[in-house]
């Protein structure tokens, strides 16, 4: 039973109430995509649709319930995202909920070096609040911070951000989306005037030229690749990637540019298109600014320089330019190979510039399209209250602060006027003694953060570390002073927002184990024990919070004020933003919508901007001591980030190597007498790691590749960051091979 004082029973519903009343209502009376008829009883046998909790694709899954227990699932044939398809992770989405290392009770480490011991929620909350308040009293409000996630639902993100900043005085807040999507956010804001991925997945099927940049779509987003395979236009599939990935093999053209030569390559391509007259001058004149300056800038990137820097010959570059010119509907897609770079923002904007100058935006099958990573990274971008004020507003804008204050019922004096530190700055702040207390939620930085050992050292320097997670076995949780057990996906209600801006519904179809609570209810407890419960009384339930979020977006580019509640989201199979009241009637006819069809962007003059800059060298170039380039990325479609969840599935574990490995080109292996499957050591300036050698032509001579999912990998990576997005550059570090 939940060990809460009786006085708190109204704050947090009984934990054995396996579903909230809104979920029960949706299950009993399912909409178009809810499927099935459900008896009118609390614990039904039913089939209902929920959005998958792994990646940003946002697939619809039919969860099958028996005697009130989620027993299996199948992909929804009607959901507009995946159309009956699922990747291996989707088929196994329920398995992580049954893991034996679930966090089931709050746990406290009562002395340094001691063991974590189970305690009541009352003791846990008192410890949390007293320790954080003690730190703030001694060192000031800026001495505590939180690092959140793209894994929890939007309502929880918003509640956390509001509670921390408007209730607890925590200024420095960021999320693990800084590791995957910060570059795209900044790029869109600067180029378009708002963080606005313009596409819909239908564009995969409408393009006649699809250009994939730094994206191994077959592995990282297999359902999106399936959408390409449905394309009836026999499209050219162009892959720009240093590796010969599965996607490059499946494509029709592969341009293996040298690692981090992107700007030379794209500026040279732009210059060639301009020289040939293969641009849309009418679109440029009517809908963009700064093109003439951009045109002058790229003149310096001739074919000879492009070949010297990127390894791509003039003939190859001309073929690509001709492919773009011949295409009537050209779409450009990028993901982590671009975002995780020391100059990722300018690289993403070089891609955006290509779409703008050729008029390939706002029409079916076109766009400059960033593919998101985590299941709710898009929700984090709009509602986490970290990099912008709730709903895409600006902390520095007094009108925006007044609007937020009125809607959520928090006095304006409690809303800060500026941003706090980014993720990397928080970590460095710990090392410098500025940050003394940290609250980490649903992320595992002691595995995933760049230059991992330095992150782990930072966690040990803290006066107090709180980890809120569904597992107590993660590397970060094992360093914690306090663990708060949280419910996982499908154990709570809320919405995710996927890569194509589609709001999808998550329903509570399973019980969280032991005394674990949804993150939303944990935040309700924190607000009560902190003494600000009355300030957040409007956050009574996830759906009440969702309705506030829809109201907050009114008048914004992401306006969803026409969405009346969870029922409407469920009925339509998800709803893309924007969705204003006057757009609701059109959803039944067309629920696949893209932005900028009218050529109007979000800057005050409604024009997009060409943004550019001189290329900069990598922070850690190769040399005689460390002559190899180490690349990192997704290993297989059966792996996910730090494998915190995917390792719980025996099926998924069978679909990829169990031990860490490195890919090396056959010529390099032969020269060094490295046999396939032999053990070698990869050494960087920070660490050395023993790995298994995988000899394969998928990497080019002089380069190595290691999957990101194995914890040892991030011991090697070098902590370099894009200056505009503060996103880590995971994709390049100098290493050596020790035999």
C-alpha positions, -999 to +999 in steps of 0.1 A: +000+000+000+011+036-006+026+049+026+012+085+026-004+102+055-042+103+052-041+141+049-024+137+015-049+112+000-066+140-019-033+152-033-023+118-048-050+093-057-047+058-043-019+040-061-040+009-067-064+029-088-049+015-119-064+041-143-075+076-140-112+085-147-103+101-180-086+069-192-115+048-180-139+070-200-118+067-231-115+029-227-153+025-222-162+047-251-134+045-276-132+069-306-122+062-341-087+052-332-095+038-297-109+006-312-131-021-296-161-020-274-155-020-237-178-032-209-188-004-185-166-016-156-135-003-140-112-031-150-122-040-186-110-065-212-103-041-241-082-030-269-072+006-270-047+027-289-018+045-273+012+063-287+045+043-284+069+056-257+103+050-275+113+072-304+100+104-319+081+086-347+051+084-325+035+051-337+000+041-327-001+008-308-031-013-299-027-024-263-048-056-255-061-059-220-072-090-202-086-089-167-074-053-164-038-062-174-020-051-205-010-085-220+001-078-255+001-052-283-001-048-320+006-019-343-025+001-352-035-002-389-055+030-387-032+054-369-019+079-395+018+077-384+027+040-388-003+025-407+000-009-392+038-011-389+060-014-359+097-017-353+112-043-329+111-018-300+074-011-306+065-048-305+084-051-271+071-018-256+054-035-227+083-056-216+103-029-198+073-023-175+078-058-160+115-056-153+127-068-119+148-036-113+119-012-113+121+014-086+093+005-063+099+026-031+116+059-023+151+052-012+176+073+008+213+071+013+215+082+049+253+087+049+280+091+023+292+057+010+262+040+027+235+019+011+203+031-003+174+023+021+137+022+014+116+049+032+081+062+031+070+090+007+066+112+037+102+108+047+114+111+011+096+144+005+108+158+038+144+149+029+141+163-006+127+196+004+148+201+035+180+194+017+173+216-013+161+244+009+192+241+031+214+244+000+194+274-013+196+291+021+234+287+023+244+293-013+214+310-030+187+299-054+211+295-082+229+267-064+203+241-073+192+228-107+173+201-125+180+180-156+149+166-172+140+145-202+122+140-235+107+108-221+078+121-199+045+134-211+040+171-219+018+178-189+045+165-166+072+185-183+052+217-180+043+210-143+079+204-135+091+235-152+065+256-136+069+241-102+107+244-102+109+280-116+077+296-103+075+277-070+109+265-059+131+293-072+152+269-093+166+290-122+190+265-138+170+239-157+176+219-188+168+185-204+184+156-222+169+170-254+199+193-253+218+161-264+196+155-295+175+184-306+189+218-294+206+224-328+174+220-347+155+243-323+180+271-326+183+267-364+146+269-369+142+298-345+169+319-363+159+309-398+121+308-396+114+329-365+100+299-345+110+263-337+088+249-365+096+216-383+075+221-414+067+186-426+043+158-423+052+121-427+032+120-459+060+140-474+081+109-474+056+094-499+052+126-520+088+135-527+106+126-559+140+134-544+147+125-507+180+138-493+190+122-459+218+139-441+235+124-411+205+101-407+206+063-407+168+062-411+166+025-417+180+019-382+171+050-362+136+055-375+125+024-394+089+033-397+098+065-415+119+044-438+088+022-444+070+054-454+097+060-480+092+025-493+055+034-499+065+062-522+051+055-557+073+082-574+104+060-576+123+087-558+160+094-558+172+086-523+203+106-516+223+098-485+250+122-472+270+104-445+306+095-438+296+058-433+281+034-457+251+028-434+222+005-440+204+036-453+232+045-477+232+009-491+194+011-496+196+045-512+203+054-548+231+079-543+257+080-515+280+109-508+306+098-481+318+132-470+347+134-446+336+138-410+327+174-401+332+188-436+295+195-439+297+233-443+323+231-471+301+206-488+268+224-485+282+258-493+299+244-523+266+228-534+248+261-529+274+279-550+271+254-578+233+257-578+235+295-580+261+294-608+239+271-628+208+292-622+191+263-606+174+283-580+139+297-575+145+335-578+108+343-574+105+325-541+137+339-528+126+375-536+092+372-521+098+351-491+134+354-479+160+379-466+198+380-469+201+359-500+225+383-517+249+382-488+246+344-487+253+343-525+285+363-520+295+341-491+294+308-509+314+321-539+345+312-519+335+275-519+346+263-553+347+228-565+384+224-558+380+235-522+350+212-517+369+182-529+399+191-507+378+194-476+350+169-481+365+143-504+336+147-529+347+152-565+334+180-588+316+153-609+298+139-578+288+174-566+275+182-601+254+150-601+238+160-568+231+195-580+215+181-612+194+157-591+181+186-570+174+207-601+155+179-618+134+172-588+099+188-586+095+179-549+128+177-531+128+171-493+159+175-471+160+155-438+186+155-411+191+142-376+219+135-351+247+134-377+241+171-381+228+181-347+256+166-327+283+188-341+306+216-330+289+237-358+256+219-360+234+250-361+252+265-391+251+231-408+214+227-403+209+262-416+230+254-447+204+226-453+176+251-447+192+275-471+192+248-499+155+243-494+147+280-494+169+289-525+153+261-545+117+268-533+114+234-518+093+243-488+056+245-480+046+221-508+039+184-506+071+163-507+094+192-498+109+208-467+140+214-446+130+187-421+147+179-388+138+144-375+135+144-337+150+118-314+130+111-282+093+103-280+085+137-265+114+159-275+089+181-294+068+184-263+099+194-243+107+220-269+074+237-263+064+230-228+094+221-205+098+258-194+136+255-199+148+270-231+116+291-235+086+301-214+057+277-215+041+274-250+070+288-269+069+322-252+098+344-242+109+348-206+121+384-214+088+395-229+066+411-202+034+405-222+043+368-224+050+366-187+016+383-180-002+358-202+014+328-186+007+342-151-030+347-159-036+313-174-018+291-148-027+313-118+009+320-106+017+356-097+039+373-123+065+382-097+074+345-095+082+342-132+119+348-140+129+371-168+158+352-183+171+317-190+194+298-167+223+275-176+223+249-203+231+212-196+268+215-201+270+247-181+252+230-152+277+202-153+306+226-153+288+246-126+289+216-104+327+212-109+331+249-102+312+246-069+283+268-081+257+241-083+253+221-051+220+203-055+207+185-086+173+168-095+177+144-124+145+130-140+141+101-164+176+104-179+209+087-173+237+112-178+263+090-160+260+069-191+249+092-219+267+125-213+297+133-234+331+126-216+312+104-192+338+102-165+338+140-159+300+138-156+302+110-130+328+130-111+304+160-111+276+138-095+300+128-067+308+165-060+272+174-053+259+180-018+226+164-027+216+144-058+179+133-064+171+109-091+135+104-102+132+073-125+113+041-132+145+021-125+168+022-095+196+004-114+208+032-138+243+045-134+230+079-123+205+064-098+233+044-082+251+077-074+219+093-059+213+104-023+175+100-029+156+080-055+120+088-062+102+058-080+083+069-111+057+053-133+067+046-168+050+049-202+015+033-203+013+037-165+000+072-167-020+097-189-008+125-210+004+135-245+035+132-266+043+154-296+062+136-324+086+147-351+058+159-374+042+180-346+015+154-340+000+154-305-007+118-295-023+103-265-007+081-238-032+062-217-027+045-184-032+008-192-010-008-165-003-004-128+030+011-117+048-014-093+050-010-055+047+026-044+059+042-077+039+073-087+035+091-120+058+121-123+028+143-123+017+131-088+053+133-075+053+170-085+020+174-066+037+160-036+067+182-040+045+213-043+027+204-011+058+196+010+075+227-004+046+248+008+034+261-026+006+236-032-020+264-033+000+282-060-004+251-083-039+242-075-049+244-111-026+214-119-052+191-105-049+163-132-030+157-164-060+167-185-065+199-165-029+207-172-033+198-209-062+223-212-040+250-197-013+242-223-038+245-252-048+279-238-012+290-234-005+284-271-032+307-283-018+332-307+015+314-310+027+295-342+021+263-322-015+273-314-036+243-304-064+263-288-089+243-310-080+211-292-107+206-265-092+176-247-079+141-247-111+128-263-106+149-294-069+138-297-080+102-295-109+106-320-086+120-347-056+097-343-035+125-331-035+162-341-007+182-356+000+217-344-012+243-352-049+236-346-069+267-341-107+266-335-113+275-372-091+246-384-109+218-365-135+212-392-108+203-417-092+176-396-116+149-408-106+156-444-069+162-440-050+152-408-016+154-426-006+191-427+026+210-433+037+245-425+045+275-448+022+266-476+014+303-478+051+313-479+047+332-446+073+326-419+073+337-383+097+366-383+079+400-381+082+406-418+070+370-425+102+361-444+128+334-437+165+344-433+196+330-450+220+325-421+257+314-427+292+315-412+327+305-420+335+269-411+354+262-380+379+234-372+370+206-349+381+210-313+402+179-314+417+172-348+436+139-355+474+139-352+503+115-351+494+103-316+457+100-322+453+095-360+418+079-362+384+096-362+359+079-340+323+082-351+293+073-329+256+066-335+227+041-334+237+005-334+205-013-344+168-007-344+166-030-313+186-006-292+176+026-276+199+052-261+215+038-229+194+006-232+178+013-198+146-002-212+156-022-243+180-044-223+149-056-203+137-075-234+153-109-242+140-105-278+157-072-283+189-084-267+191-111-292+189-086-321+223-069-314+257-078-301+258-080-263+292-065-260+307-032-272+324-033-306+341-010-331+338-011-368+370-008-388+377-009-425+392-041-440+423-023-454+430-008-420+425-041-402+448-059-427+475-033-423+474-036-385+469-074-385+435-071-367+414-102-371+376-101-371+361-105-336+395-100-320+399-077-289+416-043-294+418-012-273+405+022-285+423+050-267+414+087-266+429+115-245+404+108-218+402+070-215+408+036-232+383+009-238+386-027-248+363-036-277+356-063-302+368-055-338+341-057-364+359-056-398+335-040-424+336-017-454+307+003-439+334+027-425+361+043-446+398+040-440+410+062-412+376+062-395+361+040-367+325+036-356+312+027-322+275+024-311+264+049-285+243+024-265+273+008-246+282+027-215+320+025-221+317+045-254+312+078-237+344+075-217+361+083-250+341+112-264+355+148-262+333+175-246+330+200-275+298+220-280+280+241-306+283+277-295+247+286-303+228+254-293+252+242-266+246+207-281+275+182-276+295+171-306+294+133-301+303+125-338+340+133-338+369+127-315+405+117-321+415+082-310+443+056-314+442+018-317+463-001-291+471-037-301 
